[in-house]
Amino acid sequence: MAKIEFQSVTKTFPVKGRSKEEFTALDGIDLEIGAGEFLVVVGPSGCGKSTLLDLLGGLTRPTSGQILLDGRPVTGPGLDRGIVFQQYALLPWRTALGNVEFGLEAIGVPRRQRAARAREFLELVGLSGFEDRHPHELSGGMRQRVAIARSLAYDPDVLLMDEPFAALDAQTRESLQDELRRIWQSTGKTVVFITHGIEEAVYLGQKVAVITSRPGRVKEVVPVSFGDRSTGATGEDLRSSPEFARYRHEIWTLLHDEVARAQQLEKEEAAV
């Protein structure tokens, strides 16, 4: 049985200022995600990628269809899912340690255990020695590491990530991609990761789900398989390997027409 199942999931929203009109963000999404799998979702702007993640996180409900997690319908947020957003959403008055402890407080972990567990997860994301720093004293990449540690600390089965590295510079982004992949391999979490970046999708994902322009549908799910993800077949950096280039081209080809359609739709809507 799949860990996560989207079964004919559709989501519509009312059009502002037009009481009887609505637009369809997602239309008939069917998708299965296995336990411990790393799925990356890509698609043009406005295709409903973030809506898909909100539905899985229980932050909103489908208009029709259902989402199953371990065979049970998702009806709202839960501690079985951790969410990491593009913006770090850290509490500025708390230290890195205090921010990671925050989620543990919510589930009633005793104070002494909270501190020990928070330190463990800060170490996991490479932030030992920064426990007492406040968010303004940390770089963007470090703040995102704290956000990841906070989401992992209360041990969710599923980690949901909505373009978490989009605001970072290229060097920091690649470093955190390596860090996230290492964490995923060491924890065995099921990860659903949203991105605009094709290279990021190929580098991280075991599978890449390509979403069409609005209304969002699953165009294709591309399995991504490398013998050793740390290097290519001849020992070079994975991103420079022929395999990587082939997957990147395949996904770019699937996305190309969808991006063009999305841009045309934006022009038509702007003209109304």
Secondary structure, 3 states (H helix, E strand, C coil): CCCEEEEEEEEEEEECCEEEEEEEEEEEEEEEECCCCEEEEECCCCCCHHHHHHHHHCCCCCCEEEEEECCEECCCCCCCEEEECCCCCCCCCCCHHHHHHHHHHHCCCCHHHHHHHHHHHHHHCCCCCCCCCCHHHCCHHHHHHHHHHHHHHCCCCEEEEECCCCCCCHHHHHHHHHHHHHHHHHHCCEEEEECCCHHHHHHHCCEEEEECCCCECEEEEEECCCCCCCCCCCCCCHHHCHHHHHHHHHHHHHHHHHHHHHHHHHHHHHHC
